[in-house]
Amino acid sequence: QVRLVESGGGLVQAGGSLRLSCAASGIMFRIYEMDWYRQAPGKQRELVAAITSSGSTNYADSVKGRFTISRDNAKNTVYLQMNSLKPEDTAVYYCNGRLDIPGGYWGQGTQVTVSS
């Protein structure tokens, strides 16, 4: 049974920081690409950051220089360090693990709210 469980969301003031975690089980984590997506109210889900099995990273332009994705294969966990948060970063953040299943596996999401 595959499970992706996000944690670390919350309410933070603009300019603050949060670190999201996504713990995976039921998959061979180290070979999966792991992604963070977000979805704001009334908007489509968008890719925020991605990290390949080899550690290569990619970011949405809107978060470059502020967010950092990383992974710890020993802990089957992917992280998203979010600094200099803005109100427009407010969204539900989802973890996604992709290998060969169309769409990959999704977590349940964690709410991030940035107040101005």
Phi, psi and omega per residue, in radians:
Q1 nan 2.172 -3.118
V2 -1.535 2.318 3.061
R3 -2.379 2.349 2.973
L4 -2.144 2.133 -3.050
V5 -2.155 1.985 3.117
E6 -1.535 2.651 3.047
S7 -2.690 2.925 3.060
G8 1.812 -0.093 3.109
G9 -1.244 3.000 3.129
G10 2.863 -2.901 3.137
L11 -1.813 2.256 -3.123
V12 -2.492 2.630 3.088
Q13 -1.371 2.708 3.077
A14 -0.957 2.403 -3.082
G15 1.607 -0.190 -3.118
G16 -1.473 -3.056 -3.074
S17 -2.305 2.662 2.992
L18 -2.507 2.658 2.994
R19 -2.137 2.071 3.077
L20 -1.586 2.568 3.063
S21 -2.205 2.616 3.057
C22 -2.388 1.939 3.139
A23 -1.682 2.222 -3.094
A24 -1.898 2.555 3.026
S25 -2.519 2.691 3.113
G26 1.481 0.065 3.091
I27 -2.317 2.776 3.031
M28 -1.434 1.436 -2.916
F29 -0.869 -0.748 -2.960
R30 -1.122 -0.327 -3.131
I31 -1.732 -0.029 -3.112
Y32 -1.563 2.487 2.831
E33 -1.324 2.380 -3.137
M34 -2.079 2.320 -3.057
D35 -2.217 2.675 2.925
W36 -1.998 2.257 3.042
Y37 -2.038 2.877 2.997
R38 -2.500 2.705 3.100
Q39 -2.448 2.040 3.085
A40 -1.582 2.748 -3.141
P41 -0.965 2.259 3.093
G42 1.344 0.088 -3.121
K43 -2.108 2.822 3.089
Q44 -1.328 2.681 3.053
R45 -1.152 2.374 -3.106
E46 -2.253 2.597 3.086
L47 -1.310 2.241 -3.141
V48 -1.742 -0.851 -3.080
A49 -2.738 2.650 -3.125
A50 -2.446 2.594 3.059
I51 -2.420 2.238 -3.119
T52 -1.413 3.048 3.117
S53 -1.110 -0.454 3.138
S54 -1.577 -0.050 3.070
G55 1.715 0.039 3.064
S56 -1.223 2.466 -3.060
T57 -2.120 2.746 3.100
N58 -2.579 2.517 -3.065
Y59 -2.333 2.624 2.942
A60 -1.162 2.557 -3.120
D61 -0.992 -0.591 -3.049
S62 -1.200 -0.275 -3.097
V63 -2.087 -0.058 -3.136
K64 -1.000 2.349 -3.136
G65 1.489 -0.205 3.140
R66 -2.012 -0.602 -3.091
F67 -1.905 2.578 3.077
T68 -2.353 2.186 3.070
I69 -1.728 2.477 3.106
S70 -2.619 2.905 3.130
R71 -2.454 2.627 3.052
D72 -2.180 1.744 -3.075
N73 -1.172 -0.456 3.111
A74 -1.194 -0.468 -3.140
K75 -1.847 0.050 -3.114
N76 0.917 0.758 -3.029
T77 -2.349 2.431 3.020
V78 -2.021 2.528 -3.062
Y79 -2.126 2.736 2.963
L80 -2.353 1.854 3.055
Q81 -1.499 2.126 -3.077
M82 -2.056 2.019 3.132
N83 -2.014 2.871 3.113
S84 0.852 0.848 -3.064
L85 -1.133 2.546 -3.138
K86 -2.101 2.729 3.090
P87 -0.958 -0.565 -3.137
E88 -1.267 -0.089 3.022
D89 -1.457 -0.109 3.132
T90 -1.074 2.186 -3.090
A91 -3.113 2.989 2.894
V92 -1.556 2.239 -3.104
Y93 -1.797 2.276 -3.087
Y94 -2.082 2.512 3.042
C95 -1.698 2.459 3.120
N96 -2.375 2.343 3.074
G97 -1.995 2.163 -3.049
R98 -2.146 2.359 2.993
L99 -2.508 -1.313 -3.078
D100 -2.292 -0.164 3.109
I101 -1.486 2.229 3.117
P102 -0.951 2.208 -3.127
G103 1.454 -0.321 3.114
G104 1.243 -2.861 3.125
Y105 -1.896 2.487 -3.070
W106 -2.085 2.558 2.946
G107 -1.501 -3.116 -3.065
Q108 -1.510 -0.236 3.112
G109 1.671 2.687 3.063
T110 -2.401 2.359 -3.052
Q111 -1.423 2.292 3.006
V112 -2.080 2.155 3.122
T113 -2.163 2.167 -3.126
V114 -1.975 2.051 -3.127
S115 -1.605 2.594 -3.115
S116 -1.582 nan nan
